[in-house]
């Protein structure tokens, strides 16, 4: 399973950072600055951290809308799921010859699975 990591670090408790960007690290919350390729937030900057998480991982990209209905019933989707579905489907479509996944994409599945 793929997981993202957010690490807190305090100088008085650790000698060095225990993971880096290659370990799926997305941000650090610390009393010191690190140059490891991910944002570093001060221990008191909870607004900055929450804004970062919301922008990068919870809100779908601007102008991107995904809807799902099953048996005619609309299914609510979180921004994360909308973004995941859109990128996954567009990625698959981009591999098809003569298919330009830009713009509106419609998928419909009818019938029962056997």
N, C-alpha and C positions, 0 to 999 in steps of 0.2 A: 504494500500500500504506500502511496506517495504521501508524504507529509511535509508541511512547511514548518520551519522553526523560528521562533521569536525567543531571543535569549536576554536574560537580565544578567548584569555583571557589576559587581562591586569590588573596587580595589582591595579593600580590607579582607575580602573573603577568598579571592582567587589571584593567582600569579599571572595567568594567561587565559585568553579566550579559548573555550573548549571545542568550538566548531567554527566553520567558515562558510562562505557562500556555496562551496561545493557540497556541503551537507544540507542543502535546501534552506539555509539561513536567509530570512527575509528582512530582519531588522534586529538591532541591539538596543536595549535600554540600559544605560550605564552612567556612572559618575566620571567616566573618561571617554575620550573619542577614539574610535578605531578606524583604520583605513583598510577595510576588507571587502569593499565593493557593495555594501548594503547600508541603508540609512542607520544612523546612530542617534537615538533620542536620549535626552537628559532624563534622569529618574523622576523629575517633577513635570515633565512635558507629556502628560497623558492626553491632552487635546491633540497635540501633534501626532502622537502615536495612533490615536483613534481615527483621526482624519486620514492618515496614511493607509490604515487597514481598510477603511471604508472605500477610499478611492481605488486602491489597487486590487481588492479582493471581494468587495461586497456590491459595488455598483456596476451594472453592465456598462459597456462602452456607449458613449453618446450616439444616439440614432439607431441603436441596435435593439430590436424588440423581438422576443420569441414568445409564441403562445402555443399551448398544448390543450387539446380536448380529447377525451376518451369517451366513446359512446355518446357524443354530444355534450358531455359535461366538461366545462372549463376546469383545468387543473392549475392551481396557483403555483408559480415558480419563483424561487428566490433569485436575486440578481446573479449569484454565483452559478446556479444551474442554467439560467438563460445564457450567460456568457460561455459556459462549458458546452452547451448544446450547439450554439451558433458556431463556435470555433471548430468543434469536432465535425459537424456536418459540412461546413465550408471547406475544411481540410480534405475531407473525403471527396467532395465534388471537384476540387482543384486537380485531383489526380486523374479525372476522367477526360478523355480527349474531346475537344470541342465544347467543353463546359466551362462557362465563366460564372463563378459563384457570386459575383458582385450583384448587389441589388436584392430583390425579393426572391426567396426560395420557398417553394411549397412542397410538402411531403404528405402523402395520404396513404394510409395502409388500411385496406378493406379485407374482410373475410376473417375466418378463424385460423389460428395457428394450428398446424397438425403435428 
